[in-house]
Amino acid sequence: MIVIATHDHADFDAFAAMVAARRLHGGGHMVLGRPVSDYVHAFLSLHKEHFTVCKESDLDLDQVTKLVVVDTRDIRRLKNIKELVKRAPERTFDLEVWDHHCASGDDLVGDRNYVEPLGAVTTLLVERLRAEDHQIPEIEATVLALGIHADTGSLTFPYTTPRDAEALSWLLFQGANLKMIGHYLRTRLKPAQRDALLAVMAKVQVQPIVGVEIAFAEVQLDRQVTGLAEVTSEALKAGGHDALFVLYKVRGNRITVIGRATARWMDIGALMRRLGGGGHRGAGAVTFKAISPDEARGRLQAELSREPPQPARVSDVMSTPVETVAPELPLTELERLLSELGHTGMPVVRRGKLVGVVSKRDVQRAHRRGDSHRQVRSCMSQNVATIAADAPLDAALHRMVAKDVGRLPVLTDGKLVGILTRTDVLRVLYAPGKGE
Ligand SMILES: [Mn+2]
């Protein structure tokens, strides 16, 4: 008897990997611990005939000849097969592990271990199905595609690999149903979650901390609502904040703080662990007992100021020292200088003070007007958008887009200390794992 299992709270990647393992092995009992994610639950209740699942207690464990564990190998996440895990060290069955997570201190080691850092573990199993020339029925191809979509954010999360995209493409060739994929990927809030979302949105206050804007909300709920993590992410998405912390007060004096961040310079999980909770980089939570909202907020604020967010700053990225020109420089000289330095524009400085910016385009315009014999000051822009050296890079990016300029002179105490160009910003935006 083959048993296929995954971690508790199975998500689509976990479930899809089980379905793929079942096909690879030509059958098997899929063990699914309760609860599973809402989306997997909704999918399963409609597709019961296709995917029979069971509990460990339904099985005669002495009959197990092979155990396939997918999407985790961390023993602590396998409580739903704790008897089999207990037998693993002196097992009489074959053990196969498929995973895409980093090693933890408490890992199962199988007879065969397929572990690669892909966006979705389903990808790894799909590659094997493809290599073995399996034909996948439409419903199964749809589940497998959902697994890859779910764990890669539809191929947009930073750790997505070209192999995830290739596996997804193969599943479409196999007939994965896009209408059904779209249906199960859409976030659908339950009425109680919608009410909570409205309450959060109404209470959001944005507070600048070390120059970045972090949003807070304090919400009183009249009953227990499940899925507040989802509510918090929807509020973050709708508000467009870098990070959002919601203090949910339910009954008595329990307060659950849920944090979510889109900015990579915030590590919500680390912050929540310091407060006694948990989570990962983008999301985390902590529950306080016997505490007032003011106290809870105070602890959160204290922790935030003890280890403040570290966004990239203008001074980390700007070009310095900066080459400048005087307003009296003839345009012909400026042109020569620009092409020699390979710049498309330069700040104009008189007696140490920034008085304008002049660009190649300004010079070309002067040419067309027949003004090329004149000086820099005749065609420079005087109303110059600038940025402070300690401003977050994000603020500089917004200013560049809002003013539609390609360079921002960087000032400290009114003194020109550098220049930030589109090229500087793009270099950071395209760098893996850095910046915003
Ligand atoms: Mn996964």
Residues whose N, C-alpha, C, O or C-beta is under 5 A from the ligand:
A	BS01	MN	D13 A14 D71 V121 D151
